[in-house]
Structures are given as C-alpha cells and as structure tokens.
Amino acid sequence: MTTRREREQQVVVEGRVVADFGREFLVELADRRQLVCTRKGKKQDATCGDFVEVRLTG
C-alpha cells in the first residue's frame, strides 16, 4: 500500500486509449509514447478513444 506522500509524488499524465486487452490497455501520450497500463478495480471501464489519466509508478 502506498502512503499519501508517495501518491503525491507520483506523476500523473493524460493519454488516449488506443487498444484494450481486458485488464490492460495501451495508452498513447501527447508525445506519441505508448504505455501498457493496468486497470485498478473492477468498475473503471475505458475503451478505445477515451482519454484517461495515467499514474506513472515505475
């Protein structure tokens, strides 16, 4: 579990979902980089074309 301080120090960026693989999805950032991301929880649905916030953790 992360502490409040750790969460505040994490970088959050916005990107667009370009592919969906169940719990994982591919997000393209503004600089055209693509990241494989994992959903947290069950009710956070995103589909191709949606803009999402991505927390960079490692």
Summary of the structure (lengths in Angstrom):
residues: 58
radius of gyration: 11.8
end to end distance: 14.7
largest distance: 32.2
contacts: 110
relative contact order: 0.31
helix: 10%
strand: 48%
